[in-house]
Amino acid sequence: MAPHPDRGTFRFDKYYLVMEELRAQASNGGTPITEHAPDPMPRQWLEAVHCPDYVEQVFTASVPREKERRIGFPVTPHIASRVRHTNGGTWLAAQLAMQHGYAANSAAGSHHALHHTGAGYCVFNDLAVAAHRLLAEGDAARVLIVDLDVHQGDGTASLTALRDDIFTLSIHAEKNFPARKARSNRDVGLPDGTDDDGYMEVVERELPPLLDGFAPDLVLYQAGVDPHGQDKLGRLALTDEGLERRDRYVIAQARRRGLPVASALGGGYGEDQRAVARRHAASMLAMADENRLYPLAMLKN
Protein backbone atom coordinates (compact mmCIF):
# COMPACT_ATOMS: atom_id res chain seq x y z
CA MET A 1 0.00 0.00 0.00
CA ALA A 2 1.17 3.52 -0.73
CA PRO A 3 1.58 6.13 2.02
CA HIS A 4 -0.78 9.08 2.21
CA PRO A 5 0.08 11.69 -0.44
CA ASP A 6 1.34 15.05 0.75
CA ARG A 7 -0.96 16.99 -1.58
CA GLY A 8 -4.51 16.48 -2.71
CA THR A 9 -7.79 15.55 -1.07
CA PHE A 10 -8.15 11.81 -1.67
CA ARG A 11 -8.26 9.62 1.45
CA PHE A 12 -6.11 6.53 0.95
CA ASP A 13 -6.63 5.27 4.50
CA LYS A 14 -9.95 3.64 3.58
CA TYR A 15 -8.09 0.85 1.75
CA TYR A 16 -6.32 -0.25 4.92
CA LEU A 17 -9.59 -0.04 6.82
CA VAL A 18 -11.47 -2.13 4.23
CA MET A 19 -9.04 -5.00 4.72
CA GLU A 20 -9.29 -4.67 8.50
CA GLU A 21 -13.08 -4.85 8.26
CA LEU A 22 -13.01 -7.85 5.95
CA ARG A 23 -10.66 -9.75 8.23
CA ALA A 24 -12.60 -8.82 11.35
CA GLN A 25 -15.96 -9.88 9.94
CA ALA A 26 -14.54 -13.14 8.60
CA SER A 27 -12.87 -13.96 11.92
CA ASN A 28 -16.14 -13.31 13.78
CA GLY A 29 -17.98 -16.07 11.96
CA GLY A 30 -18.88 -14.20 8.79
CA THR A 31 -18.29 -15.27 5.21
CA PRO A 32 -14.73 -16.65 4.98
CA ILE A 33 -12.26 -14.88 2.74
CA THR A 34 -9.06 -15.90 0.99
CA GLU A 35 -6.53 -13.15 0.31
CA HIS A 36 -4.35 -12.99 -2.80
CA ALA A 37 -1.52 -10.57 -3.61
CA PRO A 38 -1.57 -9.42 -7.25
CA ASP A 39 1.43 -8.93 -9.47
CA PRO A 40 1.86 -5.46 -10.94
CA MET A 41 0.12 -4.95 -14.25
CA PRO A 42 2.67 -5.31 -17.07
CA ARG A 43 3.57 -2.06 -18.75
CA GLN A 44 2.65 -3.29 -22.22
CA TRP A 45 -0.85 -4.21 -21.03
CA LEU A 46 -1.34 -0.67 -19.74
CA GLU A 47 0.03 0.80 -22.97
CA ALA A 48 -2.49 -1.24 -24.96
CA VAL A 49 -5.18 1.03 -23.45
CA HIS A 50 -3.42 4.19 -22.24
CA CYS A 51 -1.13 6.56 -24.12
CA PRO A 52 2.47 5.27 -23.77
CA ASP A 53 3.68 8.80 -22.98
CA TYR A 54 1.25 9.00 -20.08
CA VAL A 55 2.23 5.55 -18.85
CA GLU A 56 5.84 6.71 -18.87
CA GLN A 57 4.90 9.80 -16.85
CA VAL A 58 3.25 7.61 -14.22
CA PHE A 59 6.06 5.06 -14.09
CA THR A 60 8.66 7.81 -13.63
CA ALA A 61 6.49 9.89 -11.26
CA SER A 62 6.73 12.82 -13.67
CA VAL A 63 3.02 13.43 -14.27
CA PRO A 64 2.52 17.13 -15.10
CA ARG A 65 0.85 19.18 -12.40
CA GLU A 66 -2.20 19.88 -14.56
CA LYS A 67 -2.82 16.14 -14.87
CA GLU A 68 -2.26 15.64 -11.14
CA ARG A 69 -4.92 18.27 -10.55
CA ARG A 70 -7.33 16.28 -12.72
CA ILE A 71 -6.43 13.12 -10.81
CA GLY A 72 -6.81 14.77 -7.41
CA PHE A 73 -3.50 13.74 -5.81
CA PRO A 74 0.22 13.69 -6.67
CA VAL A 75 1.58 10.65 -8.50
CA THR A 76 4.62 9.77 -6.40
CA PRO A 77 6.79 6.67 -6.93
CA HIS A 78 4.74 4.95 -4.20
CA ILE A 79 1.49 5.81 -5.96
CA ALA A 80 2.90 4.62 -9.30
CA SER A 81 3.69 1.26 -7.74
CA ARG A 82 0.32 1.12 -6.04
CA VAL A 83 -1.72 1.69 -9.18
CA ARG A 84 0.21 -0.97 -11.07
CA HIS A 85 -0.69 -3.44 -8.32
CA THR A 86 -4.33 -2.36 -8.04
CA ASN A 87 -4.68 -2.77 -11.81
CA GLY A 88 -3.10 -6.19 -11.48
CA GLY A 89 -5.66 -6.88 -8.77
CA THR A 90 -8.60 -6.50 -11.13
CA TRP A 91 -6.91 -8.83 -13.62
CA LEU A 92 -6.27 -11.36 -10.85
CA ALA A 93 -9.87 -11.04 -9.62
CA ALA A 94 -11.10 -11.88 -13.12
CA GLN A 95 -8.87 -14.96 -13.26
CA LEU A 96 -10.06 -16.11 -9.84
CA ALA A 97 -13.70 -15.43 -10.71
CA MET A 98 -13.42 -17.81 -13.64
CA GLN A 99 -12.38 -20.50 -11.16
CA HIS A 100 -14.66 -19.71 -8.24
CA GLY A 101 -17.59 -17.78 -9.65
CA TYR A 102 -16.82 -14.53 -7.84
CA ALA A 103 -13.73 -12.63 -6.72
CA ALA A 104 -13.18 -9.05 -5.58
CA ASN A 105 -10.43 -6.50 -5.89
CA SER A 106 -10.39 -4.65 -2.55
CA ALA A 107 -9.18 -1.54 -4.38
CA ALA A 108 -9.36 -0.03 -7.89
CA GLY A 109 -12.50 0.57 -9.91
CA SER A 110 -10.72 3.55 -11.49
CA HIS A 111 -13.39 4.27 -14.06
CA HIS A 112 -12.58 7.95 -14.74
CA ALA A 113 -9.04 7.42 -16.09
CA LEU A 114 -8.77 8.35 -19.77
CA HIS A 115 -6.39 7.49 -22.60
CA HIS A 116 -3.90 10.30 -21.98
CA THR A 117 -4.52 11.26 -18.37
CA GLY A 118 -6.02 10.23 -15.08
CA ALA A 119 -9.03 12.00 -13.59
CA GLY A 120 -11.37 11.88 -10.61
CA TYR A 121 -8.98 10.03 -8.24
CA CYS A 122 -8.17 7.50 -10.99
CA VAL A 123 -4.72 6.99 -12.57
CA PHE A 124 -5.07 3.91 -14.82
CA ASN A 125 -8.43 2.41 -15.79
CA ASP A 126 -8.24 -1.14 -14.42
CA LEU A 127 -11.68 -2.08 -15.77
CA ALA A 128 -10.82 -1.17 -19.35
CA VAL A 129 -7.32 -2.67 -19.11
CA ALA A 130 -8.62 -5.95 -17.67
CA ALA A 131 -11.42 -6.18 -20.26
CA HIS A 132 -9.01 -5.62 -23.15
CA ARG A 133 -6.59 -8.18 -21.76
CA LEU A 134 -9.25 -10.82 -21.16
CA LEU A 135 -10.17 -10.58 -24.82
CA ALA A 136 -6.58 -10.47 -26.04
CA GLU A 137 -5.67 -13.56 -24.02
CA GLY A 138 -8.71 -15.48 -25.26
CA ASP A 139 -10.22 -15.78 -21.77
CA ALA A 140 -13.47 -14.25 -23.02
CA ALA A 141 -15.11 -13.39 -26.31
CA ARG A 142 -17.38 -10.72 -24.78
CA VAL A 143 -17.03 -8.78 -21.53
CA LEU A 144 -19.79 -6.84 -19.80
CA ILE A 145 -18.81 -3.96 -17.51
CA VAL A 146 -21.59 -3.15 -15.05
CA ASP A 147 -20.89 0.20 -13.40
CA LEU A 148 -23.15 0.97 -10.43
CA ASP A 149 -20.94 3.65 -8.91
CA VAL A 150 -22.80 6.90 -8.23
CA HIS A 151 -20.61 8.60 -10.86
CA GLN A 152 -20.76 7.75 -14.56
CA GLY A 153 -17.92 5.55 -15.80
CA ASP A 154 -16.83 8.07 -18.42
CA GLY A 155 -13.26 6.82 -18.76
CA THR A 156 -14.31 3.22 -19.19
CA ALA A 157 -16.88 4.21 -21.78
CA SER A 158 -14.39 6.21 -23.82
CA LEU A 159 -11.64 3.58 -23.65
CA THR A 160 -13.93 0.80 -24.87
CA ALA A 161 -16.10 2.77 -27.28
CA LEU A 162 -14.67 1.29 -30.46
CA ARG A 163 -15.12 -2.35 -29.45
CA ASP A 164 -18.25 -4.38 -30.01
CA ASP A 165 -17.00 -7.15 -27.72
CA ILE A 166 -17.11 -4.94 -24.61
CA PHE A 167 -20.43 -3.56 -23.40
CA THR A 168 -20.59 -0.81 -20.77
CA LEU A 169 -23.65 -0.25 -18.59
CA SER A 170 -23.57 2.76 -16.28
CA ILE A 171 -26.36 3.54 -13.80
CA HIS A 172 -25.44 6.73 -11.97
CA ALA A 173 -26.65 10.01 -10.49
CA GLU A 174 -27.33 12.19 -13.51
CA LYS A 175 -26.35 15.50 -11.85
CA ASN A 176 -23.12 14.17 -10.35
CA PHE A 177 -19.52 14.15 -11.63
CA PRO A 178 -18.48 14.23 -14.42
CA ALA A 179 -20.31 17.28 -15.69
CA ARG A 180 -19.72 16.18 -19.28
CA LYS A 181 -20.72 12.56 -19.58
CA ALA A 182 -19.19 10.15 -22.05
CA ARG A 183 -21.42 7.74 -23.97
CA SER A 184 -21.59 4.26 -22.50
CA ASN A 185 -23.29 1.54 -24.51
CA ARG A 186 -26.15 2.04 -22.06
CA ASP A 187 -26.44 4.99 -19.66
CA VAL A 188 -29.18 5.49 -17.10
CA GLY A 189 -29.01 8.76 -15.19
CA LEU A 190 -30.97 8.77 -11.95
CA PRO A 191 -32.55 11.80 -10.27
CA ASP A 192 -31.22 13.06 -6.95
CA GLY A 193 -32.60 11.25 -3.94
CA THR A 194 -33.42 7.95 -5.69
CA ASP A 195 -34.12 5.42 -2.92
CA ASP A 196 -33.67 1.65 -2.61
CA ASP A 197 -36.88 0.71 -4.40
CA GLY A 198 -36.45 3.23 -7.20
CA TYR A 199 -32.86 2.16 -7.73
CA MET A 200 -33.62 -1.54 -7.80
CA GLU A 201 -36.48 -0.99 -10.22
CA VAL A 202 -33.93 0.38 -12.70
CA VAL A 203 -31.33 -2.33 -12.09
CA GLU A 204 -33.93 -5.08 -12.43
CA ARG A 205 -35.18 -3.53 -15.66
CA GLU A 206 -31.75 -3.07 -17.24
CA LEU A 207 -29.54 -5.98 -16.22
CA PRO A 208 -31.35 -9.24 -17.15
CA PRO A 209 -32.10 -8.29 -20.79
CA LEU A 210 -28.51 -7.19 -21.21
CA LEU A 211 -27.10 -10.42 -19.80
CA ASP A 212 -29.30 -12.39 -22.17
CA GLY A 213 -28.94 -10.17 -25.22
CA PHE A 214 -25.22 -9.36 -25.14
CA ALA A 215 -24.41 -12.81 -23.67
CA PRO A 216 -21.05 -11.98 -22.07
CA ASP A 217 -18.56 -14.57 -20.91
CA LEU A 218 -17.60 -12.57 -17.81
CA VAL A 219 -18.89 -9.56 -15.87
CA LEU A 220 -16.63 -6.85 -14.46
CA TYR A 221 -18.61 -5.07 -11.74
CA GLN A 222 -17.84 -1.57 -10.48
CA ALA A 223 -19.41 -1.95 -7.03
CA GLY A 224 -19.08 1.56 -5.62
CA VAL A 225 -20.87 2.21 -2.35
CA ASP A 226 -21.24 5.93 -3.03
CA PRO A 227 -24.95 5.64 -3.95
CA HIS A 228 -25.43 5.41 -0.17
CA GLY A 229 -27.51 8.21 1.27
CA GLN A 230 -24.77 9.22 3.70
CA ASP A 231 -21.98 9.33 1.13
CA LYS A 232 -20.16 12.64 1.01
CA LEU A 233 -20.02 12.79 -2.80
CA GLY A 234 -23.21 10.95 -3.69
CA ARG A 235 -26.64 12.37 -4.52
CA LEU A 236 -28.70 9.20 -4.14
CA ALA A 237 -30.39 7.77 -1.04
CA LEU A 238 -29.64 4.05 -0.81
CA THR A 239 -29.45 2.40 2.60
CA ASP A 240 -27.15 -0.38 3.77
CA GLU A 241 -29.96 -2.80 2.95
CA GLY A 242 -30.36 -1.29 -0.50
CA LEU A 243 -26.69 -1.73 -1.33
CA GLU A 244 -26.87 -5.36 -0.23
CA ARG A 245 -29.98 -5.95 -2.37
CA ARG A 246 -28.16 -4.44 -5.34
CA ASP A 247 -25.00 -6.49 -4.93
CA ARG A 248 -26.75 -9.79 -4.29
CA TYR A 249 -28.97 -9.17 -7.30
CA VAL A 250 -26.02 -8.58 -9.64
CA ILE A 251 -24.29 -11.75 -8.47
CA ALA A 252 -27.47 -13.83 -8.61
CA GLN A 253 -28.39 -12.72 -12.13
CA ALA A 254 -24.91 -13.44 -13.46
CA ARG A 255 -24.35 -16.73 -11.63
CA ARG A 256 -27.77 -18.13 -12.63
CA ARG A 257 -26.48 -17.80 -16.19
CA GLY A 258 -23.18 -19.45 -15.35
CA LEU A 259 -21.23 -16.19 -15.59
CA PRO A 260 -18.27 -15.32 -13.35
CA VAL A 261 -18.19 -11.87 -11.75
CA ALA A 262 -15.10 -9.90 -10.73
CA SER A 263 -15.81 -6.77 -8.71
CA ALA A 264 -13.72 -3.68 -8.09
CA LEU A 265 -14.09 -1.48 -5.03
CA GLY A 266 -15.17 1.77 -6.67
CA GLY A 267 -16.21 4.94 -4.87
CA GLY A 268 -17.15 5.56 -1.29
CA TYR A 269 -16.51 8.83 0.54
CA GLY A 270 -17.08 10.35 3.95
CA GLU A 271 -15.43 11.91 6.96
CA ASP A 272 -15.88 8.67 8.90
CA GLN A 273 -13.56 6.42 6.93
CA ARG A 274 -14.36 3.43 9.14
CA ALA A 275 -18.04 3.69 8.20
CA VAL A 276 -17.14 3.85 4.50
CA ALA A 277 -14.84 0.85 4.89
CA ARG A 278 -17.65 -1.11 6.55
CA ARG A 279 -19.88 -0.45 3.55
CA HIS A 280 -17.23 -1.68 1.14
CA ALA A 281 -16.53 -4.77 3.24
CA ALA A 282 -20.24 -5.54 3.58
CA SER A 283 -20.62 -5.23 -0.18
CA MET A 284 -17.88 -7.75 -0.96
CA LEU A 285 -18.98 -10.17 1.73
CA ALA A 286 -22.60 -10.07 0.56
CA MET A 287 -21.49 -10.87 -2.98
CA ALA A 288 -19.25 -13.69 -1.79
CA ASP A 289 -22.10 -15.09 0.29
CA GLU A 290 -24.52 -14.92 -2.64
CA ASN A 291 -22.01 -16.66 -4.88
CA ARG A 292 -21.93 -19.64 -2.50
CA LEU A 293 -25.53 -20.42 -3.51
CA TYR A 294 -24.48 -21.37 -7.03
CA PRO A 295 -22.46 -24.50 -7.87
CA LEU A 296 -19.17 -24.12 -9.69
CA ALA A 297 -20.41 -26.63 -12.25
CA MET A 298 -22.62 -23.85 -13.61
CA LEU A 299 -19.65 -21.77 -14.75
CA LYS A 300 -19.41 -21.39 -18.51
CA ASN A 301 -16.35 -23.03 -20.07
Solvent accessible surface area in square Angstrom, and as a share of the most:
residue,aa,sasa,rsa
1,M,129,0.58
2,A,3,0.02
3,P,69,0.43
4,H,117,0.52
5,P,26,0.17
6,D,123,0.64
7,R,99,0.36
8,G,54,0.52
9,T,104,0.60
10,F,22,0.09
11,R,103,0.38
12,F,9,0.04
13,D,31,0.16
14,K,5,0.02
15,Y,20,0.07
16,Y,82,0.31
17,L,30,0.15
18,V,0,0.00
19,M,26,0.12
20,E,81,0.36
21,E,19,0.09
22,L,10,0.05
23,R,119,0.43
24,A,46,0.35
25,Q,59,0.26
26,A,24,0.18
27,S,90,0.58
28,N,127,0.65
29,G,74,0.71
30,G,37,0.35
31,T,19,0.11
32,P,93,0.59
33,I,57,0.29
34,T,109,0.63
35,E,89,0.40
36,H,98,0.44
37,A,95,0.74
38,P,38,0.24
39,D,113,0.59
40,P,48,0.30
41,M,1,0.00
42,P,43,0.27
43,R,81,0.30
44,Q,117,0.52
45,W,42,0.15
46,L,0,0.00
47,E,54,0.24
48,A,64,0.50
49,V,10,0.06
50,H,0,0.00
51,C,28,0.17
52,P,71,0.44
53,D,100,0.52
54,Y,1,0.00
55,V,0,0.00
56,E,72,0.32
57,Q,42,0.19
58,V,0,0.00
59,F,50,0.21
60,T,73,0.43
61,A,34,0.26
62,S,65,0.42
63,V,10,0.06
64,P,40,0.25
65,R,130,0.47
66,E,99,0.45
67,K,37,0.16
68,E,17,0.08
69,R,167,0.61
70,R,122,0.44
71,I,0,0.00
72,G,20,0.19
73,F,9,0.04
74,P,5,0.03
75,V,4,0.03
76,T,39,0.23
77,P,96,0.60
78,H,109,0.49
79,I,1,0.01
80,A,6,0.05
81,S,55,0.35
82,R,18,0.07
83,V,15,0.09
84,R,65,0.24
85,H,71,0.32
86,T,21,0.12
87,N,2,0.01
88,G,5,0.04
89,G,8,0.08
90,T,2,0.01
91,W,42,0.15
92,L,48,0.24
93,A,4,0.03
94,A,0,0.00
95,Q,43,0.19
96,L,23,0.11
97,A,0,0.00
98,M,57,0.26
99,Q,107,0.47
100,H,89,0.40
101,G,0,0.00
102,Y,20,0.07
103,A,15,0.11
104,A,39,0.30
105,N,13,0.07
106,S,26,0.17
107,A,6,0.05
108,A,13,0.10
109,G,6,0.05
110,S,18,0.12
111,H,6,0.03
112,H,8,0.03
113,A,0,0.00
114,L,31,0.16
115,H,92,0.41
116,H,91,0.40
117,T,1,0.01
118,G,0,0.00
119,A,8,0.06
120,G,18,0.18
121,Y,61,0.23
122,C,9,0.05
123,V,3,0.02
124,F,1,0.00
125,N,0,0.00
126,D,0,0.00
127,L,1,0.01
128,A,0,0.00
129,V,1,0.01
130,A,0,0.00
131,A,0,0.00
132,H,28,0.13
133,R,40,0.15
134,L,0,0.00
135,L,22,0.11
136,A,69,0.53
137,E,90,0.40
138,G,62,0.59
139,D,53,0.27
140,A,11,0.08
141,A,62,0.48
142,R,85,0.31
143,V,0,0.00
144,L,0,0.00
145,I,1,0.01
146,V,1,0.00
147,D,6,0.03
148,L,1,0.00
149,D,1,0.01
150,V,0,0.00
151,H,11,0.05
152,Q,0,0.00
153,G,3,0.03
154,D,17,0.09
155,G,0,0.00
156,T,4,0.02
157,A,2,0.01
158,S,56,0.36
159,L,25,0.12
160,T,3,0.02
161,A,66,0.51
162,L,180,0.90
163,R,80,0.29
164,D,132,0.68
165,D,31,0.16
166,I,2,0.01
167,F,44,0.18
168,T,7,0.04
169,L,2,0.01
170,S,2,0.01
171,I,2,0.01
172,H,3,0.01
173,A,0,0.00
174,E,84,0.38
175,K,146,0.62
176,N,18,0.09
177,F,95,0.39
178,P,11,0.07
179,A,103,0.80
180,R,218,0.80
181,K,62,0.26
182,A,33,0.25
183,R,213,0.78
184,S,8,0.05
185,N,82,0.42
186,R,103,0.38
187,D,46,0.24
188,V,16,0.09
189,G,34,0.33
190,L,6,0.03
191,P,92,0.58
192,D,64,0.33
193,G,46,0.44
194,T,16,0.09
195,D,76,0.40
196,D,24,0.12
197,D,97,0.50
198,G,26,0.25
199,Y,1,0.00
200,M,6,0.02
201,E,119,0.53
202,V,16,0.09
203,V,2,0.01
204,E,79,0.36
205,R,128,0.47
206,E,20,0.09
207,L,4,0.02
208,P,26,0.16
209,P,83,0.52
210,L,23,0.11
211,L,6,0.03
212,D,89,0.46
213,G,66,0.64
214,F,32,0.13
215,A,39,0.30
216,P,0,0.00
217,D,35,0.18
218,L,1,0.00
219,V,1,0.01
220,L,0,0.00
221,Y,0,0.00
222,Q,0,0.00
223,A,5,0.04
224,G,0,0.00
225,V,0,0.00
226,D,0,0.00
227,P,1,0.00
228,H,11,0.05
229,G,44,0.42
230,Q,139,0.62
231,D,11,0.06
232,K,125,0.53
233,L,70,0.35
234,G,19,0.18
235,R,106,0.39
236,L,8,0.04
237,A,39,0.30
238,L,3,0.01
239,T,59,0.34
240,D,84,0.44
241,E,118,0.53
242,G,0,0.00
243,L,9,0.05
244,E,75,0.33
245,R,102,0.37
246,R,0,0.00
247,D,0,0.00
248,R,65,0.24
249,Y,42,0.16
250,V,2,0.01
251,I,0,0.00
252,A,6,0.05
253,Q,16,0.07
254,A,1,0.01
255,R,0,0.00
256,R,140,0.51
257,R,76,0.28
258,G,2,0.02
259,L,5,0.03
260,P,6,0.04
261,V,0,0.00
262,A,2,0.01
263,S,2,0.01
264,A,2,0.02
265,L,4,0.02
266,G,9,0.09
267,G,5,0.05
268,G,1,0.01
269,Y,39,0.15
270,G,13,0.13
271,E,123,0.55
272,D,80,0.42
273,Q,13,0.06
274,R,88,0.32
275,A,20,0.16
276,V,1,0.01
277,A,0,0.00
278,R,112,0.41
279,R,30,0.11
280,H,1,0.01
281,A,0,0.00
282,A,51,0.39
283,S,7,0.04
284,M,15,0.06
285,L,14,0.07
286,A,8,0.06
287,M,0,0.00
288,A,24,0.18
289,D,45,0.23
290,E,17,0.08
291,N,18,0.09
292,R,150,0.55
293,L,122,0.60
294,Y,31,0.12
295,P,79,0.49
296,L,96,0.48
297,A,98,0.76
298,M,68,0.30
299,L,22,0.11
300,K,94,0.40
301,N,201,1.03
